[in-house]
Amino acid sequence: MTSNRLPIILLILAIVLVGLYSSIFVVNAREQAIVVRFGQIQSVKTEPGIYFKLPFGFMDADRVQLVEKQALRLDLDNIRVQVQDGQTFDVDAFVIYNISDVRRFRETVSGDREAAEARLRAQLDSSLRRVYGLRDYNAALSEERVAMMLEIRDDLRTDAENLGLHIDDVRIRRTDLSPEVAPNTYNAMRSERLAEAERIRAEGNEEGQRRRAIADRQVVELTAGAQRDAEILRGQGDAERNRVFAEVFSKDPAFFEFYRSMAAYSSALSSQDTTLVLSPNSEFFRYFDNAAGTLQPSPASPAVPAPAAPGAPAQPTN
């Protein structure tokens, strides 16, 4: 009797195990789960763990749909956009997004990531064309590029929220001139850079001339000031020298005269090429014969008799 019941018990146990297994599902840290019962969202599981549902899934009962929870990337390559002045660019961009509202994601695109990305790609294409079309070609090659990416990101966020998505970031990877307009654009840019270089060079020359003029004026002012100070100091030195000479002369006039004569001898007779033609009794040589500086009288000349008057007797001579 017991042996006849064993297969039945095993069958029941197997059915219970299969039912238990089919009623359990696991959500990991990189996923979110949507439990759908008879086509309606029953619950949403956003935290990792083990969850239960109705077993099996026949007749559309409690099916589990898993969607990504981590950041996702959507690339858009080789988009031809036209800027304000008629130039065209080939642009590559990408979007970083995540599925933030799983319920809305299921309701709008049935939880289909490809359908959501198709709509997001169309919105990104439209936003790129609009943002580039409002600017000239210099904007995409300048610091304004950051502001353009932020504007595109803000454009996408409203539409992305309707899909249950959140836009984390938008990046423009490449902005190249299209081959048809690149040569003309490069020539125009080259002409602009040459004109800019000439303008900067002219401003530099003007500034250089201004600075040189200032430097020249300062040199003249400094030289004049130095010459003025030198003349003042030279005058003060001469005055001091004269004062010292006057003081010395007042103390010992004889020594002062002797000193001045010695200095004159040294200055006049220092060169071997000096030739002086002077009388021996000249004032210049008065200190040569004696230290007192008194001049010696010249020897007396013989008397010459005065001529006799006509008719007078002649005077005798010795």
LUMMIRO-898092 format. One record per residue (C-alpha): residue in three letters; residue number from 1; x, y, z. Coordinates in pm, 1 decimal, always signed. Layout:
<atoms>
ATOM   res     n         xx         yy         zz
ATOM   ALA   NUM          X          Y          Z
...
</atoms>
This chain:
<atoms>
ATOM   res     n         xx         yy         zz
ATOM   MET     1       +0.0       +0.0       +0.0
ATOM   THR     2     +283.0     +227.7      +93.3
ATOM   SER     3     +474.7     +139.1     -221.3
ATOM   ASN     4     +174.8     +235.1     -435.4
ATOM   ARG     5     +156.4     +581.1     -274.0
ATOM   LEU     6     +525.5     +662.5     -318.9
ATOM   PRO     7     +503.2     +761.9     -687.4
ATOM   ILE     8     +205.9     +983.6     -610.3
ATOM   ILE     9     +393.9    +1152.8     -326.9
ATOM   LEU    10     +696.2    +1204.7     -547.2
ATOM   LEU    11     +477.5    +1349.6     -822.4
ATOM   ILE    12     +308.5    +1588.3     -582.5
ATOM   LEU    13     +647.3    +1690.8     -440.5
ATOM   ALA    14     +779.8    +1752.0     -791.8
ATOM   ILE    15     +477.9    +1962.9     -878.4
ATOM   VAL    16     +524.8    +2167.3     -560.6
ATOM   LEU    17     +895.5    +2218.6     -631.9
ATOM   VAL    18     +828.6    +2321.2     -992.1
ATOM   GLY    19     +552.6    +2560.1     -879.7
ATOM   LEU    20     +777.7    +2705.6     -613.0
ATOM   TYR    21    +1061.5    +2746.3     -861.2
ATOM   SER    22     +836.7    +2913.7    -1116.1
ATOM   SER    23     +701.8    +3155.8     -855.9
ATOM   ILE    24    +1046.3    +3286.1     -759.9
ATOM   PHE    25    +1248.4    +3536.0     -958.2
ATOM   VAL    26    +1575.6    +3712.5     -881.7
ATOM   VAL    27    +1661.2    +4075.7     -953.0
ATOM   ASN    28    +2033.0    +4163.6     -950.4
ATOM   ALA    29    +2193.0    +4505.9     -893.1
ATOM   ARG    30    +2203.9    +4590.3    -1264.5
ATOM   GLU    31    +1836.6    +4517.2    -1336.8
ATOM   GLN    32    +1482.6    +4625.6    -1259.5
ATOM   ALA    33    +1181.6    +4398.5    -1287.3
ATOM   ILE    34     +824.3    +4461.1    -1401.1
ATOM   VAL    35     +563.2    +4205.6    -1295.3
ATOM   VAL    36     +280.0    +4200.1    -1550.9
ATOM   ARG    37      -45.7    +4020.1    -1472.6
ATOM   PHE    38     -298.6    +3983.9    -1752.3
ATOM   GLY    39     -135.3    +4270.9    -1944.9
ATOM   GLN    40     -142.1    +4509.0    -1649.4
ATOM   ILE    41     +156.4    +4614.7    -1441.0
ATOM   GLN    42     +123.8    +4440.0    -1108.9
ATOM   SER    43     +441.8    +4564.4     -941.9
ATOM   VAL    44     +784.7    +4708.0    -1009.4
ATOM   LYS    45    +1098.0    +4581.6     -836.7
ATOM   THR    46    +1390.3    +4825.8     -842.3
ATOM   GLU    47    +1599.5    +4681.6     -558.5
ATOM   PRO    48    +1808.0    +4363.7     -594.9
ATOM   GLY    49    +1674.6    +4052.5     -419.6
ATOM   ILE    50    +1448.9    +3742.9     -442.5
ATOM   TYR    51    +1080.6    +3804.4     -516.4
ATOM   PHE    52     +767.2    +3593.9     -559.8
ATOM   LYS    53     +494.1    +3592.7     -821.8
ATOM   LEU    54     +216.4    +3363.0     -933.1
ATOM   PRO    55     +366.1    +3038.7    -1066.0
ATOM   PHE    56     +387.9    +2942.6    -1428.6
ATOM   GLY    57     +271.3    +3224.1    -1653.0
ATOM   PHE    58       -4.0    +3061.3    -1846.0
ATOM   MET    59     -295.0    +3267.8    -1967.2
ATOM   ASP    60      -80.3    +3584.7    -1938.1
ATOM   ALA    61      -54.5    +3557.2    -1559.1
ATOM   ASP    62     +245.4    +3717.1    -1382.1
ATOM   ARG    63     +513.0    +3750.4    -1642.2
ATOM   VAL    64     +837.5    +3920.3    -1536.6
ATOM   GLN    65    +1011.4    +4164.7    -1765.8
ATOM   LEU    66    +1367.3    +4266.7    -1676.2
ATOM   VAL    67    +1507.8    +4605.0    -1785.4
ATOM   GLU    68    +1851.2    +4759.5    -1738.7
ATOM   LYS    69    +1920.0    +4973.4    -1434.3
ATOM   GLN    70    +2273.5    +5096.3    -1515.6
ATOM   ALA    71    +2368.1    +5392.1    -1733.7
ATOM   LEU    72    +2317.4    +5329.7    -2106.5
ATOM   ARG    73    +2473.0    +5492.9    -2411.5
ATOM   LEU    74    +2317.6    +5591.4    -2742.6
ATOM   ASP    75    +2548.6    +5694.9    -3029.5
ATOM   LEU    76    +2452.0    +5911.5    -3324.7
ATOM   ASP    77    +2713.4    +5926.3    -3602.7
ATOM   ASN    78    +2765.9    +6122.2    -3925.4
ATOM   ILE    79    +2483.9    +6372.4    -3888.3
ATOM   ARG    80    +2504.1    +6649.6    -4148.1
ATOM   VAL    81    +2404.3    +6981.7    -3988.4
ATOM   GLN    82    +2400.1    +7333.0    -4131.4
ATOM   VAL    83    +2506.2    +7638.6    -3933.4
ATOM   GLN    84    +2378.3    +7993.7    -3956.2
ATOM   ASP    85    +2611.7    +8115.4    -4231.2
ATOM   GLY    86    +2538.6    +7818.6    -4458.5
ATOM   GLN    87    +2841.7    +7603.3    -4375.7
ATOM   THR    88    +2780.3    +7233.5    -4306.4
ATOM   PHE    89    +2934.0    +7005.5    -4046.0
ATOM   ASP    90    +2953.8    +6630.4    -3999.0
ATOM   VAL    91    +2875.1    +6567.0    -3632.4
ATOM   ASP    92    +2910.1    +6261.6    -3406.5
ATOM   ALA    93    +2737.4    +6270.5    -3067.8
ATOM   PHE    94    +2625.7    +6035.7    -2795.4
ATOM   VAL    95    +2380.2    +6039.3    -2505.4
ATOM   ILE    96    +2420.0    +5882.2    -2160.7
ATOM   TYR    97    +2081.7    +5792.2    -2013.3
ATOM   ASN    98    +1912.4    +5553.5    -1771.3
ATOM   ILE    99    +1565.0    +5410.6    -1728.8
ATOM   SER   100    +1443.3    +5612.2    -1432.6
ATOM   ASP   101    +1067.1    +5541.6    -1445.9
ATOM   VAL   102    +1013.7    +5173.0    -1522.0
ATOM   ARG   103     +637.1    +5192.2    -1510.6
ATOM   ARG   104     +619.9    +5473.5    -1767.2
ATOM   PHE   105     +884.7    +5295.8    -1976.6
ATOM   ARG   106     +656.6    +4991.4    -1991.0
ATOM   GLU   107     +345.8    +5196.3    -2065.1
ATOM   THR   108     +493.7    +5406.6    -2348.2
ATOM   VAL   109     +718.3    +5164.9    -2537.8
ATOM   SER   110     +615.3    +4830.6    -2379.0
ATOM   GLY   111     +956.4    +4811.1    -2214.6
ATOM   ASP   112    +1128.5    +4785.9    -2553.5
ATOM   ARG   113    +1469.0    +4953.5    -2531.8
ATOM   GLU   114    +1516.8    +4960.3    -2911.0
ATOM   ALA   115    +1187.0    +5143.5    -2959.4
ATOM   ALA   116    +1281.1    +5394.4    -2691.9
ATOM   GLU   117    +1623.2    +5455.4    -2846.5
ATOM   ALA   118    +1468.5    +5502.6    -3190.0
ATOM   ARG   119    +1253.0    +5785.6    -3057.9
ATOM   LEU   120    +1543.5    +5929.8    -2857.5
ATOM   ARG   121    +1767.5    +5921.0    -3165.4
ATOM   ALA   122    +1513.4    +6118.3    -3367.9
ATOM   GLN   123    +1488.6    +6379.3    -3091.0
ATOM   LEU   124    +1868.4    +6405.8    -3066.5
ATOM   ASP   125    +1897.4    +6454.2    -3442.9
ATOM   SER   126    +1638.0    +6731.5    -3435.6
ATOM   SER   127    +1799.1    +6906.0    -3137.9
ATOM   LEU   128    +2145.7    +6895.6    -3296.1
ATOM   ARG   129    +2017.1    +7057.2    -3613.3
ATOM   ARG   130    +1831.8    +7328.3    -3421.3
ATOM   VAL   131    +2124.8    +7417.7    -3189.4
ATOM   TYR   132    +2379.8    +7428.1    -3472.5
ATOM   GLY   133    +2143.5    +7622.4    -3696.4
ATOM   LEU   134    +2127.1    +7909.1    -3447.0
ATOM   ARG   135    +2507.1    +7964.3    -3454.5
ATOM   ASP   136    +2788.1    +8028.4    -3698.7
ATOM   TYR   137    +3065.7    +7778.9    -3767.3
ATOM   ASN   138    +3304.0    +7939.7    -3515.8
ATOM   ALA   139    +3075.1    +7851.3    -3223.5
ATOM   ALA   140    +3120.4    +7475.0    -3262.7
ATOM   LEU   141    +3498.3    +7517.4    -3260.5
ATOM   SER   142    +3512.8    +7747.1    -2958.1
ATOM   GLU   143    +3433.9    +7737.8    -2587.1
ATOM   GLU   144    +3065.7    +7779.5    -2674.4
ATOM   ARG   145    +3060.5    +7408.6    -2758.7
ATOM   VAL   146    +3004.8    +7326.8    -2389.0
ATOM   ALA   147    +2697.9    +7551.0    -2378.7
ATOM   MET   148    +2569.8    +7382.4    -2696.1
ATOM   MET   149    +2594.6    +7036.0    -2536.4
ATOM   LEU   150    +2408.9    +7156.3    -2227.3
ATOM   GLU   151    +2135.8    +7307.5    -2445.7
ATOM   ILE   152    +2092.9    +6981.1    -2636.6
ATOM   ARG   153    +2078.2    +6787.8    -2308.7
ATOM   ASP   154    +1804.8    +7017.0    -2175.4
ATOM   ASP   155    +1614.1    +6979.9    -2503.0
ATOM   LEU   156    +1613.6    +6600.6    -2472.1
ATOM   ARG   157    +1519.4    +6576.5    -2105.8
ATOM   THR   158    +1154.3    +6675.1    -2141.9
ATOM   ASP   159    +1085.9    +6425.8    -2420.7
ATOM   ALA   160    +1296.7    +6158.1    -2252.0
ATOM   GLU   161    +1095.2    +6187.7    -1929.5
ATOM   ASN   162     +781.9    +6102.9    -2125.6
ATOM   LEU   163     +952.6    +5773.5    -2215.8
ATOM   GLY   164    +1055.2    +5703.2    -1856.1
ATOM   LEU   165    +1417.7    +5791.6    -1930.0
ATOM   HIS   166    +1655.4    +6037.1    -1765.5
ATOM   ILE   167    +1927.5    +6207.1    -1970.4
ATOM   ASP   168    +2250.9    +6221.0    -1770.6
ATOM   ASP   169    +2474.5    +6380.6    -2030.7
ATOM   VAL   170    +2512.4    +6469.9    -2398.0
ATOM   ARG   171    +2854.2    +6485.0    -2565.0
ATOM   ILE   172    +2962.3    +6597.2    -2912.1
ATOM   ARG   173    +3250.5    +6368.7    -3008.9
ATOM   ARG   174    +3335.4    +6512.2    -3349.0
ATOM   THR   175    +3258.9    +6828.3    -3543.6
ATOM   ASP   176    +3421.5    +6830.4    -3888.0
ATOM   LEU   177    +3360.3    +7046.0    -4188.5
ATOM   SER   178    +3200.9    +6858.1    -4471.2
ATOM   PRO   179    +3439.3    +6783.0    -4760.3
ATOM   GLU   180    +3248.5    +7010.5    -4998.5
ATOM   VAL   181    +3305.4    +7329.6    -4799.0
ATOM   ALA   182    +3627.6    +7250.3    -4611.4
ATOM   PRO   183    +3874.9    +7413.6    -4860.5
ATOM   ASN   184    +3682.9    +7741.4    -4883.2
ATOM   THR   185    +3634.1    +7750.0    -4509.0
ATOM   TYR   186    +4001.6    +7684.9    -4441.0
ATOM   ASN   187    +4098.8    +7964.9    -4681.3
ATOM   ALA   188    +3857.2    +8202.8    -4511.0
ATOM   MET   189    +3989.8    +8105.7    -4170.0
ATOM   ARG   190    +4346.0    +8153.1    -4292.1
ATOM   SER   191    +4264.8    +8500.9    -4422.7
ATOM   GLU   192    +4101.0    +8591.4    -4092.6
ATOM   ARG   193    +4402.5    +8467.9    -3896.2
ATOM   LEU   194    +4641.3    +8663.7    -4120.2
ATOM   ALA   195    +4434.9    +8978.0    -4073.4
ATOM   GLU   196    +4430.0    +8917.8    -3700.7
ATOM   ALA   197    +4807.1    +8867.2    -3700.1
ATOM   GLU   198    +4859.3    +9193.1    -3888.6
ATOM   ARG   199    +4634.6    +9376.5    -3645.3
ATOM   ILE   200    +4821.8    +9234.9    -3345.6
ATOM   ARG   201    +5156.9    +9313.7    -3509.6
ATOM   ALA   202    +5047.6    +9674.5    -3575.7
ATOM   GLU   203    +4928.4    +9711.7    -3218.7
ATOM   GLY   204    +5259.8    +9568.0    -3099.7
ATOM   ASN   205    +5458.8    +9813.5    -3309.6
ATOM   GLU   206    +5249.8   +10103.7    -3183.7
ATOM   GLU   207    +5296.3    +9991.3    -2825.7
ATOM   GLY   208    +5670.1    +9943.3    -2885.7
ATOM   GLN   209    +5706.0   +10296.5    -3022.9
ATOM   ARG   210    +5511.4   +10436.7    -2730.5
ATOM   ARG   211    +5730.3   +10253.8    -2480.8
ATOM   ARG   212    +6049.2   +10358.8    -2662.5
ATOM   ALA   213    +5935.1   +10722.7    -2657.9
ATOM   ILE   214    +5869.3   +10697.5    -2285.7
ATOM   ALA   215    +6211.3   +10537.1    -2231.7
ATOM   ASP   216    +6386.6   +10805.2    -2440.9
ATOM   ARG   217    +6212.2   +11080.3    -2247.1
ATOM   GLN   218    +6311.4   +10918.1    -1918.9
ATOM   VAL   219    +6673.7   +10890.9    -2040.0
ATOM   VAL   220    +6677.5   +11262.0    -2125.5
ATOM   GLU   221    +6521.2   +11349.3    -1790.2
ATOM   LEU   222    +6763.0   +11126.9    -1597.9
ATOM   THR   223    +7064.3   +11261.6    -1792.0
ATOM   ALA   224    +6957.1   +11622.0    -1736.1
ATOM   GLY   225    +6899.4   +11553.3    -1368.9
ATOM   ALA   226    +7237.3   +11383.3    -1336.0
ATOM   GLN   227    +7412.2   +11672.4    -1512.7
ATOM   ARG   228    +7231.6   +11923.0    -1291.3
ATOM   ASP   229    +7333.1   +11734.1     -978.7
ATOM   ALA   230    +7691.3   +11705.0    -1108.8
ATOM   GLU   231    +7710.2   +12079.5    -1171.5
ATOM   ILE   232    +7571.7   +12148.7     -826.4
ATOM   LEU   233    +7820.7   +11911.5     -665.6
ATOM   ARG   234    +8105.3   +12051.5     -878.0
ATOM   GLY   235    +8013.2   +12406.6     -774.4
ATOM   GLN   236    +7993.3   +12299.9     -412.2
ATOM   GLY   237    +8335.6   +12135.1     -445.3
ATOM   ASP   238    +8487.2   +12444.1     -604.7
ATOM   ALA   239    +8337.0   +12659.9     -332.8
ATOM   GLU   240    +8475.3   +12431.1      -65.7
ATOM   ARG   241    +8817.0   +12430.9     -233.1
ATOM   ASN   242    +8819.9   +12808.1     -252.5
ATOM   ARG   243    +8712.6   +12829.4     +108.7
ATOM   VAL   244    +8998.5   +12601.0     +213.1
ATOM   PHE   245    +9245.5   +12797.1       +2.0
ATOM   ALA   246    +9122.9   +13125.4     +150.8
ATOM   GLU   247    +9147.5   +12982.2     +500.1
ATOM   VAL   248    +9501.4   +12859.9     +437.3
ATOM   PHE   249    +9602.0   +13192.4     +274.8
ATOM   SER   250    +9470.9   +13384.8     +572.9
ATOM   LYS   251    +9672.3   +13170.0     +812.5
ATOM   ASP   252   +10010.0   +13180.7     +628.3
ATOM   PRO   253   +10018.7   +13385.2     +308.7
ATOM   ALA   254   +10391.6   +13322.1     +252.4
ATOM   PHE   255   +10353.0   +12944.2     +267.3
ATOM   PHE   256   +10048.1   +12962.4      +45.8
ATOM   GLU   257   +10242.7   +13155.2     -217.4
ATOM   PHE   258   +10527.7   +12905.7     -190.2
ATOM   TYR   259   +10286.8   +12611.4     -229.6
ATOM   ARG   260   +10119.3   +12765.1     -530.6
ATOM   SER   261   +10458.4   +12830.0     -694.0
ATOM   MET   262   +10568.3   +12470.4     -634.0
ATOM   ALA   263   +10246.3   +12344.2     -787.0
ATOM   ALA   264   +10304.1   +12569.2    -1087.1
ATOM   TYR   265   +10662.5   +12437.1    -1125.1
ATOM   SER   266   +10536.3   +12079.5    -1110.5
ATOM   SER   267   +10265.5   +12143.3    -1366.9
ATOM   ALA   268   +10481.7   +12349.3    -1608.7
ATOM   LEU   269   +10805.9   +12151.0    -1593.5
ATOM   SER   270   +10667.4   +11793.4    -1571.0
ATOM   SER   271   +10694.9   +11729.2    -1944.5
ATOM   GLN   272   +11031.4   +11693.9    -2115.1
ATOM   ASP   273   +10895.6   +11875.8    -2419.0
ATOM   THR   274   +10821.1   +12193.7    -2223.2
ATOM   THR   275   +11016.4   +12501.3    -2336.7
ATOM   LEU   276   +10995.5   +12825.9    -2145.9
ATOM   VAL   277   +11148.8   +13153.1    -2264.0
ATOM   LEU   278   +11152.1   +13379.5    -1959.5
ATOM   SER   279   +11377.2   +13636.7    -1803.7
ATOM   PRO   280   +11585.7   +13497.0    -1514.5
ATOM   ASN   281   +11447.5   +13776.5    -1300.7
ATOM   SER   282   +11089.2   +13674.4    -1382.5
ATOM   GLU   283   +10838.1   +13646.9    -1102.4
ATOM   PHE   284   +10794.7   +13285.2    -1202.8
ATOM   PHE   285   +11148.9   +13190.3    -1083.8
ATOM   ARG   286   +11158.9   +13387.0     -765.2
ATOM   TYR   287   +11175.8   +13074.1     -545.8
ATOM   PHE   288   +11459.4   +12922.0     -746.0
ATOM   ASP   289   +11729.5   +13144.4     -589.8
ATOM   ASN   290   +11600.5   +13150.4     -230.3
ATOM   ALA   291   +11321.6   +12999.5      -30.8
ATOM   ALA   292   +11205.6   +13341.0      +82.2
ATOM   GLY   293   +11094.7   +13425.1     -268.8
ATOM   THR   294   +11256.8   +13772.3     -276.1
ATOM   LEU   295   +11371.9   +13881.4     -615.3
ATOM   GLN   296   +11739.6   +13973.3     -657.4
ATOM   PRO   297   +11812.4   +14317.7     -810.2
ATOM   SER   298   +11963.1   +14310.0    -1153.8
ATOM   PRO   299   +12329.8   +14428.2    -1184.9
ATOM   ALA   300   +12375.6   +14805.9    -1255.5
ATOM   SER   301   +12437.1   +14906.0    -1613.8
ATOM   PRO   302   +12731.1   +15151.1    -1699.0
ATOM   ALA   303   +12622.7   +15508.5    -1721.5
ATOM   VAL   304   +12598.0   +15648.1    -2065.3
ATOM   PRO   305   +12688.3   +16018.3    -2082.8
ATOM   ALA   306   +12436.6   +16247.1    -2218.2
ATOM   PRO   307   +12529.5   +16414.2    -2543.3
ATOM   ALA   308   +12691.2   +16758.8    -2504.4
ATOM   ALA   309   +12513.8   +17062.0    -2612.5
ATOM   PRO   310   +12640.5   +17227.6    -2924.0
ATOM   GLY   311   +12930.5   +17454.8    -2847.4
ATOM   ALA   312   +12986.1   +17318.6    -2495.4
ATOM   PRO   313   +13321.6   +17166.0    -2399.0
ATOM   ALA   314   +13342.0   +16790.0    -2395.4
ATOM   GLN   315   +13334.8   +16605.3    -2058.9
ATOM   PRO   316   +13633.0   +16395.8    -1974.7
ATOM   THR   317   +13586.8   +16019.8    -1954.1
ATOM   ASN   318   +13752.0   +15789.9    -1702.2
</atoms>
